[in-house]
Amino acid sequence: HEAFNFAQMLQGENVPANVAQLQELVSKQGERAIRFYVLFLLGFMSGLEAGSGSRFLTAQRAENVIEAIGMLQHLMDSTP
């Protein structure tokens, strides 16, 4: 989270240097690290404002998160 902030990416606040930092982190720690990070984020977002189900991660927000994860996968293979 210190090297790359997924929430900032969702809001369009990242710059190419952030992507380069993420790529460097994944090259050092392996792809399992990014998969764990994404899983953590999904669990965290699902628990926000929790009650009966997730009040935060609605169907609309989930669509956006799924698209963002796809973009994140694409970024891993791209140059910043």
Secondary structure, DSSP 8 states (H G I E B T S, - for coil): --S--HHHHHTT---HHHHHHHHHHHHHH-HHHHHHHHHHHHHHHHHTTBSSSBSSS-HHHHHHHHHHHHHHHHHHTS--
